[in-house]
Each structure stands twice: as C-alpha cells, then as structure tokens.
C-alpha cells in the first residue's frame, strides 16, 4: 500500500509454491484467475497477457489448450505468455 493508500496492482501466474492447497485459494488471492488458474488480461488492442498454468493445477493439454487456441485469436499488437515454469523445459 502506498502512502496515499493505493494498492500496487499485481497479476500473477500460479506456480509450484502455490500449493498444496486447492487452486481455488489462488483464485481468492488473485481475482484475475476467477474460477480457473489460467486467464488473459487485455490492455485494449495494444497488449494481451496470457497467464498459463503449466501443470500446477491444470494440465497443459486439454481444456487449457483449447482455451488458449481460441484466446490467441484476440487482435493485439503484442502478446505475452506469463507462467511460473516452462511447460516444456529443456
């Protein structure tokens, strides 16, 4: 909280240190997650941030995969993937 009483906004991706409690707790702490641990945050048509769950509470393949395929159709000048660990580390 700043001296003026404002909060510093935070957008977070779920990570391996966010357990073992259920992912709903992550959603309560970070409301942008809503009912799922992956989401998209847009800044107009300038930028889209894709917050991905890389196998912490949701599998990479499956429902998140289908959601991402559709979400990537949003027209943004810049697109950023945000995640705690890579889905396919080297």
C-alpha positions as CSV (number, residue, x, y, z in Angstrom):
1,X,0.0,0.0,0.0
2,X,1.4,3.4,-1.0
3,X,1.5,6.4,1.3
4,X,-1.7,7.6,-0.4
5,X,-3.5,4.4,0.4
6,X,-3.4,2.9,-3.1
7,X,-2.6,-0.7,-3.8
8,X,0.0,-1.7,-6.3
9,X,-1.7,-3.9,-8.9
10,X,-0.5,-7.4,-9.3
11,X,-1.2,-10.0,-11.9
12,X,0.1,-13.5,-11.1
13,X,0.5,-16.9,-12.7
14,X,0.1,-19.9,-10.5
15,X,3.3,-21.7,-9.6
16,X,4.5,-24.8,-7.7
17,X,4.8,-22.9,-4.4
18,X,1.1,-22.1,-4.5
19,X,0.1,-25.5,-3.1
20,X,-0.7,-27.9,-1.7
21,X,-3.9,-26.0,-1.0
22,X,-6.6,-26.2,-3.7
23,X,-6.3,-23.8,-6.7
24,X,-9.4,-22.0,-5.5
25,X,-7.2,-20.4,-2.8
26,X,-5.0,-18.9,-5.6
27,X,-8.2,-17.6,-7.2
28,X,-9.2,-15.9,-4.0
29,X,-5.8,-14.2,-3.6
30,X,-5.6,-13.2,-7.2
31,X,-9.1,-12.4,-8.5
32,X,-8.0,-12.2,-12.2
33,X,-7.8,-16.0,-12.0
34,X,-11.6,-16.2,-11.4
35,X,-12.6,-19.9,-11.3
36,X,-9.6,-21.1,-13.3
37,X,-5.8,-20.8,-12.9
38,X,-5.2,-19.6,-16.4
39,X,-6.6,-16.4,-18.0
40,X,-6.0,-13.5,-20.3
41,X,-5.6,-9.8,-19.4
42,X,-6.0,-7.3,-22.2
43,X,-4.9,-3.7,-22.4
44,X,-7.1,-2.5,-25.2
45,X,-5.8,-3.7,-28.5
46,X,-2.3,-2.9,-27.5
47,X,-1.3,-6.0,-25.5
48,X,-2.7,-9.3,-24.2
49,X,-1.1,-11.2,-21.3
50,X,-1.8,-14.9,-21.2
51,X,-1.4,-16.3,-17.7
52,X,-0.9,-20.0,-18.1
53,X,-0.9,-22.9,-15.6
54,X,2.0,-25.1,-16.6
55,X,0.8,-28.3,-14.9
56,X,0.4,-27.0,-11.3
57,X,-3.4,-27.2,-11.0
58,X,-4.4,-27.7,-14.7
59,X,-2.8,-29.9,-17.3
60,X,-1.1,-28.1,-20.2
61,X,-3.0,-30.2,-22.7
62,X,-6.8,-30.4,-22.6
63,X,-9.2,-27.7,-21.6
64,X,-6.5,-25.1,-21.1
65,X,-5.0,-25.9,-24.5
66,X,-8.4,-25.4,-26.2
67,X,-9.0,-22.2,-24.3
68,X,-5.6,-20.8,-25.4
69,X,-6.2,-21.7,-29.0
70,X,-9.4,-19.6,-29.0
71,X,-7.9,-16.8,-26.8
72,X,-5.0,-16.3,-29.2
73,X,-7.4,-15.0,-31.9
74,X,-7.7,-11.7,-29.9
75,X,-6.2,-9.0,-32.1
76,X,-3.4,-7.4,-30.0
77,X,-0.3,-5.7,-31.2
78,X,1.7,-7.5,-28.5
79,X,1.1,-10.9,-26.9
80,X,2.9,-12.1,-23.8
81,X,2.9,-15.6,-22.2
82,X,3.2,-15.5,-18.4
83,X,3.9,-18.7,-16.4
84,X,5.9,-19.9,-13.4
85,X,7.9,-22.7,-15.2
86,X,8.0,-23.6,-18.9
87,X,5.5,-26.2,-20.0
88,X,8.4,-28.0,-21.9
89,X,11.6,-27.2,-20.1
90,X,14.9,-28.1,-21.8
